[in-house]
Amino acid sequence: MIELVQNVEPALIKRLVELEISAFGDGGLNKWHLVPFIRHGRVFIIRKDREIVGLIQYMLDWGCPQKAYMVGVSTDKNCRGQGLGTRLLQESFKSLHQENITEIELTVDPNNVAAVAIYEKKLGFQIIERRENEYGTGENRLVMKLTLADFMDKNIK
């Protein structure tokens, strides 16, 4: 079961920052980013044996308020390959769909073949654009989009 983070607690923020730094290094979110996401966006977590082992953050797209932009998703390196990250994504999509979000967009490093495969094959995202130097020289990204109605049709039994 995933949880929507609604309270800013120091121990929680510390754990989320640890997961972010482990997954993204300097590119991971810190406490100055996570607190506003909790208060004004959406941050979902997943636990294993009561410990937080993954998180995902979303913000709304001001140009299209029915679209959520997935800022990032990270899982504890000791829990990767167990399907927890995929479950976190799927359950968060269902939650956002209930809030009348119709589309999810994200960017991903084109060299992150495993992530691209999960987004495309397991979740149904489509590549809609390639952005060169998105985060600096050589930091290219694929823009991927998921229509939640399509996702829900395929994943609700």
C-alpha positions in Angstrom: 0.0 0.0 0.0 1.3 3.4 -0.8 0.8 6.5 1.3 0.3 10.2 0.4 2.7 12.2 2.6 0.7 15.0 4.2 2.8 16.0 7.2 6.3 17.4 7.4 8.2 15.4 10.0 12.0 15.7 10.4 12.6 11.9 10.5 10.5 11.4 7.4 12.2 14.2 5.5 15.6 12.8 6.4 14.7 9.4 5.1 13.3 10.8 1.8 16.4 12.9 1.3 18.6 9.7 1.8 16.6 7.9 -0.8 16.9 10.8 -3.3 20.6 11.2 -2.8 21.2 7.5 -3.1 19.2 7.4 -6.4 20.2 10.7 -8.0 23.3 12.1 -6.2 23.5 15.8 -6.5 20.4 15.7 -8.7 18.3 14.4 -5.8 15.8 16.5 -4.0 16.8 17.9 -0.6 14.6 19.1 2.3 14.2 22.5 0.7 12.5 20.9 -2.3 10.6 18.1 -0.5 8.8 20.2 2.0 7.1 22.4 -0.7 6.3 19.2 -2.7 4.6 17.8 0.3 2.7 21.0 1.0 1.8 22.0 -2.6 2.3 18.9 -4.8 2.0 15.2 -4.2 4.6 13.0 -2.6 3.8 9.3 -2.3 5.8 6.7 -0.4 5.9 2.9 -0.2 7.1 0.9 2.8 8.5 -2.5 3.3 8.4 -3.9 6.8 7.5 -0.4 8.1 10.5 1.3 6.5 10.1 3.8 3.7 11.8 2.2 0.7 10.5 4.4 -2.1 9.0 7.8 -3.0 7.6 9.6 -6.0 6.9 13.3 -6.4 4.4 15.1 -8.7 3.6 18.7 -9.5 0.8 20.1 -11.7 1.5 21.6 -15.1 0.3 25.2 -15.0 -0.3 25.2 -18.7 -2.5 22.1 -18.5 -3.9 21.6 -14.9 -5.2 18.1 -15.7 -1.6 17.0 -16.3 0.8 16.0 -13.5 4.6 16.1 -14.1 6.4 13.3 -12.4 9.5 15.0 -10.9 11.2 11.8 -9.8 10.8 8.3 -8.4 13.4 6.5 -6.3 13.6 3.3 -4.4 16.1 2.0 -1.9 18.9 0.2 -3.7 18.5 -2.9 -1.5 14.8 -3.2 -2.6 15.3 -2.7 -6.4 14.1 -5.5 -8.6 11.3 -6.5 -6.3 8.5 -4.6 -8.1 8.1 -2.0 -5.4 8.9 0.9 -7.6 6.4 -0.3 -10.3 3.8 -0.8 -7.6 4.4 2.7 -6.3 4.0 4.2 -9.8 0.8 2.2 -10.5 -0.8 3.0 -7.2 0.1 6.7 -7.5 -1.4 6.8 -11.0 -4.7 5.5 -9.6 -4.7 8.0 -6.8 -4.0 10.9 -9.3 -6.7 9.6 -11.6 -9.2 9.9 -8.7 -8.1 13.6 -8.4 -9.1 14.1 -12.1 -5.6 14.1 -13.4 -5.8 12.8 -17.0 -2.2 12.7 -18.0 1.3 12.0 -16.5 4.4 13.4 -18.1 8.0 12.7 -17.2 11.6 13.0 -18.5 14.1 10.2 -18.3 17.7 9.8 -19.3 17.7 7.9 -22.7 20.6 5.9 -21.4 18.5 4.5 -18.5 17.3 1.6 -20.6 15.7 -0.2 -17.7 13.6 2.8 -16.7 12.5 3.5 -20.3 11.5 -0.1 -20.7 9.4 -0.1 -17.5 7.7 3.2 -18.5 6.9 1.9 -22.0 6.3 -1.8 -21.6 4.9 -2.2 -18.1 3.1 1.2 -17.7 2.2 2.3 -21.2 4.1 5.5 -21.5 4.9 6.8 -25.0 8.0 8.8 -26.0 6.8 12.1 -27.3 10.0 14.2 -27.6 13.7 14.1 -27.1 15.3 17.2 -25.4 19.0 17.7 -26.0 21.0 19.2 -23.1 17.9 19.5 -20.9 20.0 19.6 -17.7 23.2 20.8 -19.2 25.6 19.7 -21.8 25.2 16.0 -22.6 22.2 15.7 -20.1 19.6 14.7 -22.7 16.2 13.5 -21.8 13.3 11.7 -23.3 9.8 13.2 -22.6 7.3 10.5 -22.0 3.5 10.7 -21.6 0.8 8.4 -20.2 -2.9 8.9 -20.6 -4.4 7.8 -17.4 -7.7 6.7 -19.0 -5.7 4.2 -21.1 -3.7 3.1 -18.0 -6.9 2.6 -16.0 -8.6 0.6 -18.8 -5.7 -1.8 -18.9 -5.0 -2.0 -15.1 -8.4 -2.1 -13.4 -9.7 -5.6 -13.1 
